[in-house]
Amino acid sequence: MTTATHAKGLEGVIAGETEICNVEQTSLVYRGYEIADLAANASFEEVAFLLLVGHKPSSDELGAFKAELIAERALPSAVVEFLKTSGNLVNNEYAVPMDILRTAVSILSHLDADCQDNAGDANLRKSKRLLAQIPTVIGHMQNSIEGKDFIAPNANLSHSANLLYMMTGSEPTPEAEKVMDVSLVLYAEHDYNASTFTARVISGTLGDLHGAVTGAIAALKGKLHGGANEAAMEMLADIRNDIGSDNDLGKVTDWMHQAFADKRKLMGFGHRVYKNGDHRAPILHGLGRKAAQARGEDFIKLFELGEMVQKIMEDEKKIYPNVDFPCGMTYFTMGIPVPQYTPIFVASRITGWAAHIMEQHANNRLIRPRVAYIGPAPRNWND
Amino acid sequence: MTTATHAKGLEGVIAGETEICNVEQTSLVYRGYEIADLAANASFEEVAFLLLVGHKPSSDELGAFKAELIAERALPSAVVEFLKTSGNLVNNEYAVPMDILRTAVSILSHLDADCQDNAGDANLRKSKRLLAQIPTVIGHMQNSIEGKDFIAPNANLSHSANLLYMMTGSEPTPEAEKVMDVSLVLYAEHDYNASTFTARVISGTLGDLHGAVTGAIAALKGKLHGGANEAAMEMLADIRNDIGSDNDLGKVTDWMHQAFADKRKLMGFGHRVYKNGDHRAPILHGLGRKAAQARGEDFIKLFELGEMVQKIMEDEKKIYPNVDFPCGMTYFTMGIPVPQYTPIFVASRITGWAAHIMEQHANNRLIRPRVAYIGPAPRNWND
């Protein structure tokens, strides 16, 4: 038995090296560019290229990249057929959109000529294909849930606008497109978070890219990870349901104190790495609040409630919101169905996952830790 | 940035605690019982119960457990329908059985009433269900690949015998059943191997059991992990193809020297933990060789070739076979198609994965390490 002590959940343990991302207390950097700079100045397609290829695209590179993505948006018929049943699966309550998305990506692998090839060029082709296909999966799934016909991708629209269009059938306003685009930029990459680490452990066995993404989707689903954006909105809905929508500060405080007393886990707060706040949160909060302003009183009140909850958490618990907290309110304001919040996270994080899978395959070592045994002492089966 | 140094691939790093399994240089223990004891004295169903429930079953408990597994073998029709297409998918060469199995498990989740419930009792029900269903998936898939009708599970047969029956349509001999059963006992659990660790990272986000198993299958597929049993057999087939089947020691030695010179990775040898040999290997080698003896000259010669390769690796490289090396030869001797070797590994390791997922959910902490950034220095997007 190795005798080293261990950190539960690998907290603070460095598990590898990366050129892709640097998460620090006071900054988040994608390949050298700070997240606030990217959120203000780069489109999601530019950030996706940066993560996947490694540098800021030239104008020609960006044009070619966008054209490739648009060309790859349609899905093979077997996946379309599966998604036609997805509405029944979700509406009968055993399945949720994140599970459907996981299955869809798994089926996509069977139809991808590059599936079994872990070489860098094949991995890049697969990465672009999945990036292009995932919004179509989400759109078709949402159409299926609502019992509507599927909407074909719109080649005139950006990644963000097309994602919204395919879910709703309406071209989004430039403002809504911008909010979605920035949220995808913020969600694209976050070093060795649990889903990316899952993707690296899978690809470290020389498992293929689609398989690694399938596992990463399963990890992102969890409420302690990507599932938190849905859970945060569900919590705000619970508060409104319990105390009404008048945002009475006394009632909100009472609700929170009861939640503390019940040891209820309040989602969208705290972070394994960021101890003094997640600097993605205020960026998205500001944009979401602006969107709420445009949508009217009820949405403004949702943000005001969120701000009260946030202040109580900060004052009484010294715990700060992470990006999932404003994301929940923002996507709600945009009219997106709650169970699609985490699939939309996938539509962004696929870029970070794919970049890490390619980095893992390019300089591989099996990720295989040890464990401390605390089970029964030696014994004999026939005793 | 955390400043601790890191071990590439988390080699030697203790990532948690477990009551399930202890891997040491000189022993492998499942909940206190040594692997040689279990291989000699316990059936796979007994070992599965031990891993999932935590203790050796009483006679009544074992009877009830076996009955539950037999009752859960049939698949929902949506999975049967998917598997009907699996032969086309595999035969057109983009897909492999491990990928089909991953998709099938992902679809099974949509139809499982316990899917979204991470409580211990729900997890145990799902674990038993998957344990019962996976051999049916493998059997139907192999029937589909061969263009045959699906074979219904046989309630009179053990887990091992039924697995072989469903693939071939013939009830196995008691000797073949025993060899399969011992191989499943040997493969059932191995602490924080890469696929189990994947399952723990996924369940550590509070992702569900089916999702965690889906990711684990993707990890086990890799040639540096479970895929090694297929790769080991493919290597022996390559040697036979190149030098003929007369087992000329000079030719084998030349082949190996050429492989060393080409830096070809020889599969089924070496292990992240075991540095002086994997003690599961001789157990399975002995049983496989006995099976070869019964099947005739060609199979005996395969084992003789394997023993030559093994001796050259030991003498010249001081690298020892792991359990995947005899497994490849053994399953080949049993007439199992090579691409099903790793799926059969899943039919066993599902027990260890499920035990770890339940242990993770019962005492959870998100598994989220850090990473050392070695990428570009700070720069501005608009520069």
Boltz contact constraints between the chains, C-beta under 6 A:
constraints:
  - contact:
      token1: [A, 2]
      token2: [B, 12]
      max_distance: 6.0
  - contact:
      token1: [A, 2]
      token2: [B, 14]
      max_distance: 6.0
  - contact:
      token1: [A, 4]
      token2: [B, 14]
      max_distance: 6.0
  - contact:
      token1: [A, 6]
      token2: [B, 14]
      max_distance: 6.0
  - contact:
      token1: [A, 8]
      token2: [B, 365]
      max_distance: 6.0
  - contact:
      token1: [A, 9]
      token2: [B, 365]
      max_distance: 6.0
  - contact:
      token1: [A, 9]
      token2: [B, 366]
      max_distance: 6.0
  - contact:
      token1: [A, 9]
      token2: [B, 367]
      max_distance: 6.0
  - contact:
      token1: [A, 10]
      token2: [B, 15]
      max_distance: 6.0
  - contact:
      token1: [A, 10]
      token2: [B, 367]
      max_distance: 6.0
  - contact:
      token1: [A, 10]
      token2: [B, 369]
      max_distance: 6.0
  - contact:
      token1: [A, 12]
      token2: [B, 2]
      max_distance: 6.0
  - contact:
      token1: [A, 13]
      token2: [B, 369]
      max_distance: 6.0
  - contact:
      token1: [A, 14]
      token2: [B, 2]
      max_distance: 6.0
  - contact:
      token1: [A, 14]
      token2: [B, 4]
      max_distance: 6.0
  - contact:
      token1: [A, 14]
      token2: [B, 6]
      max_distance: 6.0
  - contact:
      token1: [A, 14]
      token2: [B, 370]
      max_distance: 6.0
  - contact:
      token1: [A, 14]
      token2: [B, 372]
      max_distance: 6.0
  - contact:
      token1: [A, 15]
      token2: [B, 10]
      max_distance: 6.0
  - contact:
      token1: [A, 15]
      token2: [B, 369]
      max_distance: 6.0
  - contact:
      token1: [A, 16]
      token2: [B, 371]
      max_distance: 6.0
  - contact:
      token1: [A, 17]
      token2: [B, 372]
      max_distance: 6.0
  - contact:
      token1: [A, 17]
      token2: [B, 374]
      max_distance: 6.0
  - contact:
      token1: [A, 18]
      token2: [B, 371]
      max_distance: 6.0
  - contact:
      token1: [A, 19]
      token2: [B, 374]
      max_distance: 6.0
  - contact:
      token1: [A, 19]
      token2: [B, 375]
      max_distance: 6.0
  - contact:
      token1: [A, 22]
      token2: [B, 373]
      max_distance: 6.0
  - contact:
      token1: [A, 31]
      token2: [B, 375]
      max_distance: 6.0
  - contact:
      token1: [A, 31]
      token2: [B, 376]
      max_distance: 6.0
  - contact:
      token1: [A, 32]
      token2: [B, 376]
      max_distance: 6.0
  - contact:
      token1: [A, 32]
      token2: [B, 378]
      max_distance: 6.0
  - contact:
      token1: [A, 32]
      token2: [B, 379]
      max_distance: 6.0
  - contact:
      token1: [A, 33]
      token2: [B, 381]
      max_distance: 6.0
  - contact:
      token1: [A, 37]
      token2: [B, 381]
      max_distance: 6.0
  - contact:
      token1: [A, 41]
      token2: [B, 381]
      max_distance: 6.0
  - contact:
      token1: [A, 41]
      token2: [B, 382]
      max_distance: 6.0
  - contact:
      token1: [A, 42]
      token2: [B, 381]
      max_distance: 6.0
  - contact:
      token1: [A, 89]
      token2: [B, 110]
      max_distance: 6.0
  - contact:
      token1: [A, 94]
      token2: [B, 110]
      max_distance: 6.0
  - contact:
      token1: [A, 94]
      token2: [B, 113]
      max_distance: 6.0
  - contact:
      token1: [A, 94]
      token2: [B, 115]
      max_distance: 6.0
  - contact:
      token1: [A, 95]
      token2: [B, 110]
      max_distance: 6.0
  - contact:
      token1: [A, 99]
      token2: [B, 109]
      max_distance: 6.0
  - contact:
      token1: [A, 102]
      token2: [B, 106]
      max_distance: 6.0
  - contact:
      token1: [A, 103]
      token2: [B, 106]
      max_distance: 6.0
  - contact:
      token1: [A, 103]
      token2: [B, 107]
      max_distance: 6.0
  - contact:
      token1: [A, 106]
      token2: [B, 102]
      max_distance: 6.0
  - contact:
      token1: [A, 106]
      token2: [B, 103]
      max_distance: 6.0
  - contact:
      token1: [A, 106]
      token2: [B, 106]
      max_distance: 6.0
  - contact:
      token1: [A, 107]
      token2: [B, 103]
      max_distance: 6.0
  - contact:
      token1: [A, 109]
      token2: [B, 99]
      max_distance: 6.0
  - contact:
      token1: [A, 110]
      token2: [B, 89]
      max_distance: 6.0
  - contact:
      token1: [A, 110]
      token2: [B, 95]
      max_distance: 6.0
  - contact:
      token1: [A, 113]
      token2: [B, 94]
      max_distance: 6.0
  - contact:
      token1: [A, 115]
      token2: [B, 94]
      max_distance: 6.0
  - contact:
      token1: [A, 191]
      token2: [B, 371]
      max_distance: 6.0
  - contact:
      token1: [A, 192]
      token2: [B, 369]
      max_distance: 6.0
  - contact:
      token1: [A, 192]
      token2: [B, 371]
      max_distance: 6.0
  - contact:
      token1: [A, 194]
      token2: [B, 201]
      max_distance: 6.0
  - contact:
      token1: [A, 194]
      token2: [B, 205]
      max_distance: 6.0
  - contact:
      token1: [A, 194]
      token2: [B, 368]
      max_distance: 6.0
  - contact:
      token1: [A, 197]
      token2: [B, 201]
      max_distance: 6.0
  - contact:
      token1: [A, 198]
      token2: [B, 198]
      max_distance: 6.0
  - contact:
      token1: [A, 198]
      token2: [B, 201]
      max_distance: 6.0
  - contact:
      token1: [A, 198]
      token2: [B, 202]
      max_distance: 6.0
  - contact:
      token1: [A, 198]
      token2: [B, 215]
      max_distance: 6.0
  - contact:
      token1: [A, 201]
      token2: [B, 194]
      max_distance: 6.0
  - contact:
      token1: [A, 201]
      token2: [B, 197]
      max_distance: 6.0
  - contact:
      token1: [A, 201]
      token2: [B, 198]
      max_distance: 6.0
  - contact:
      token1: [A, 202]
      token2: [B, 198]
      max_distance: 6.0
  - contact:
      token1: [A, 202]
      token2: [B, 218]
      max_distance: 6.0
  - contact:
      token1: [A, 202]
      token2: [B, 219]
      max_distance: 6.0
  - contact:
      token1: [A, 205]
      token2: [B, 194]
      max_distance: 6.0
  - contact:
      token1: [A, 205]
      token2: [B, 219]
      max_distance: 6.0
  - contact:
      token1: [A, 205]
      token2: [B, 222]
      max_distance: 6.0
  - contact:
      token1: [A, 205]
      token2: [B, 224]
      max_distance: 6.0
  - contact:
      token1: [A, 205]
      token2: [B, 225]
      max_distance: 6.0
  - contact:
      token1: [A, 206]
      token2: [B, 222]
      max_distance: 6.0
  - contact:
      token1: [A, 206]
      token2: [B, 223]
      max_distance: 6.0
  - contact:
      token1: [A, 206]
      token2: [B, 224]
      max_distance: 6.0
  - contact:
      token1: [A, 207]
      token2: [B, 218]
      max_distance: 6.0
  - contact:
      token1: [A, 207]
      token2: [B, 219]
      max_distance: 6.0
  - contact:
      token1: [A, 207]
      token2: [B, 221]
      max_distance: 6.0
  - contact:
      token1: [A, 207]
      token2: [B, 222]
      max_distance: 6.0
  - contact:
      token1: [A, 211]
      token2: [B, 218]
      max_distance: 6.0
  - contact:
      token1: [A, 214]
      token2: [B, 214]
      max_distance: 6.0
  - contact:
      token1: [A, 214]
      token2: [B, 218]
      max_distance: 6.0
  - contact:
      token1: [A, 215]
      token2: [B, 198]
      max_distance: 6.0
  - contact:
      token1: [A, 215]
      token2: [B, 215]
      max_distance: 6.0
  - contact:
      token1: [A, 215]
      token2: [B, 218]
      max_distance: 6.0
  - contact:
      token1: [A, 218]
      token2: [B, 202]
      max_distance: 6.0
  - contact:
      token1: [A, 218]
      token2: [B, 207]
      max_distance: 6.0
  - contact:
      token1: [A, 218]
      token2: [B, 211]
      max_distance: 6.0
  - contact:
      token1: [A, 218]
      token2: [B, 214]
      max_distance: 6.0
  - contact:
      token1: [A, 218]
      token2: [B, 215]
      max_distance: 6.0
  - contact:
      token1: [A, 219]
      token2: [B, 202]
      max_distance: 6.0
  - contact:
      token1: [A, 219]
      token2: [B, 205]
      max_distance: 6.0
  - contact:
      token1: [A, 219]
      token2: [B, 207]
      max_distance: 6.0
  - contact:
      token1: [A, 221]
      token2: [B, 207]
      max_distance: 6.0
  - contact:
      token1: [A, 222]
      token2: [B, 205]
      max_distance: 6.0
  - contact:
      token1: [A, 222]
      token2: [B, 206]
      max_distance: 6.0
  - contact:
      token1: [A, 222]
      token2: [B, 207]
      max_distance: 6.0
  - contact:
      token1: [A, 223]
      token2: [B, 206]
      max_distance: 6.0
  - contact:
      token1: [A, 224]
      token2: [B, 205]
      max_distance: 6.0
  - contact:
      token1: [A, 224]
      token2: [B, 206]
      max_distance: 6.0
  - contact:
      token1: [A, 224]
      token2: [B, 366]
      max_distance: 6.0
  - contact:
      token1: [A, 225]
      token2: [B, 205]
      max_distance: 6.0
  - contact:
      token1: [A, 272]
      token2: [B, 368]
      max_distance: 6.0
  - contact:
      token1: [A, 365]
      token2: [B, 8]
      max_distance: 6.0
  - contact:
      token1: [A, 365]
      token2: [B, 9]
      max_distance: 6.0
  - contact:
      token1: [A, 366]
      token2: [B, 9]
      max_distance: 6.0
  - contact:
      token1: [A, 366]
      token2: [B, 224]
      max_distance: 6.0
  - contact:
      token1: [A, 367]
      token2: [B, 9]
      max_distance: 6.0
  - contact:
      token1: [A, 367]
      token2: [B, 10]
      max_distance: 6.0
  - contact:
      token1: [A, 368]
      token2: [B, 194]
      max_distance: 6.0
  - contact:
      token1: [A, 368]
      token2: [B, 272]
      max_distance: 6.0
  - contact:
      token1: [A, 369]
      token2: [B, 10]
      max_distance: 6.0
  - contact:
      token1: [A, 369]
      token2: [B, 13]
      max_distance: 6.0
  - contact:
      token1: [A, 369]
      token2: [B, 15]
      max_distance: 6.0
  - contact:
      token1: [A, 369]
      token2: [B, 192]
      max_distance: 6.0
  - contact:
      token1: [A, 370]
      token2: [B, 14]
      max_distance: 6.0
  - contact:
      token1: [A, 371]
      token2: [B, 16]
      max_distance: 6.0
  - contact:
      token1: [A, 371]
      token2: [B, 18]
      max_distance: 6.0
  - contact:
      token1: [A, 371]
      token2: [B, 191]
      max_distance: 6.0
  - contact:
      token1: [A, 371]
      token2: [B, 192]
      max_distance: 6.0
  - contact:
      token1: [A, 372]
      token2: [B, 14]
      max_distance: 6.0
  - contact:
      token1: [A, 372]
      token2: [B, 17]
      max_distance: 6.0
  - contact:
      token1: [A, 373]
      token2: [B, 22]
      max_distance: 6.0
  - contact:
      token1: [A, 374]
      token2: [B, 17]
      max_distance: 6.0
  - contact:
      token1: [A, 374]
      token2: [B, 19]
      max_distance: 6.0
  - contact:
      token1: [A, 375]
      token2: [B, 19]
      max_distance: 6.0
  - contact:
      token1: [A, 375]
      token2: [B, 31]
      max_distance: 6.0
  - contact:
      token1: [A, 376]
      token2: [B, 31]
      max_distance: 6.0
  - contact:
      token1: [A, 376]
      token2: [B, 32]
      max_distance: 6.0
  - contact:
      token1: [A, 378]
      token2: [B, 32]
      max_distance: 6.0
  - contact:
      token1: [A, 379]
      token2: [B, 32]
      max_distance: 6.0
  - contact:
      token1: [A, 381]
      token2: [B, 33]
      max_distance: 6.0
  - contact:
      token1: [A, 381]
      token2: [B, 37]
      max_distance: 6.0
  - contact:
      token1: [A, 381]
      token2: [B, 41]
      max_distance: 6.0
  - contact:
      token1: [A, 381]
      token2: [B, 42]
      max_distance: 6.0
  - contact:
      token1: [A, 382]
      token2: [B, 41]
      max_distance: 6.0
